[in-house]
Amino acid sequence: MDAREATDLCFKPATELAALIRGKKLSPVELTEAVLARIDRLNPLLNAYCTLTAANARTAASAAEEAVMRGDELGPLHGVPLSVKDLQFTKGIRTARGSKLYEDYVPDEDAPSVERVKAAGAVILGKTNTPEFGWKGDSDNLVFGPTYNPWDRARTAGGSSGGAAAAVAAGLGPLAIGSDGAGSIRIPASFCGIVGLKAQLGRVAVYPQSATETISHVGPLTRTVRDAALMLDVIAGPDERDRLSLPASGVDYLAA
């Protein structure tokens, strides 16, 4: 694959990538390697990812390819690379939450949204930068430093899901899990020129809850509306760890 083909692949919508993988026209390994190569090149300039899990991603991509070749039943995000905001728990992967207090903290369980994207076959690339505990509209902290806007590195990517928005806008993964209390998905989505959706309270189960339990919701950051709908189809739903989570809506967001 030449450089232009790799770049084109990194900017394809997740809906197209998932269809190509299901149709055996695209290797999850090839896709993951293209995105990881772009992360290696651009993340030092943007600081969108604070923790990159390249080895885990390669293992997951290989397993995804084997499942395709076996003819297994595939989830809606099978083989598609994805990032997780560093406020969301990831089992076995550092979740620092932008804080010196949690700089080396490794959860022993996944957040509900992370469980759901894994079950849907997504390949997790790593954790994206956020301010300490997500408490401001700029993604800077004492552990990892600031995230820069991919359109102009002299400007902020916004926050608190700034790392997620910068990664998606720069082609460092087509999908990202973010969270929003007072604009933390919507601000960086607008600053970086992508799609961000703060889901309805309880539509996507949240655990652990933030200090602003009733106003902080999890949602997708993507480059297209259809990708946001695809991702919401996957992450929406109840979880017993979230007392505010709603029963499944029965809505097919992508079809709608």
Summary of the structure (lengths in Angstrom):
residues: 256
radius of gyration: 16.5
end to end distance: 35.3
largest distance: 49.4
contacts: 992
relative contact order: 0.15
helix: 36%
strand: 16%
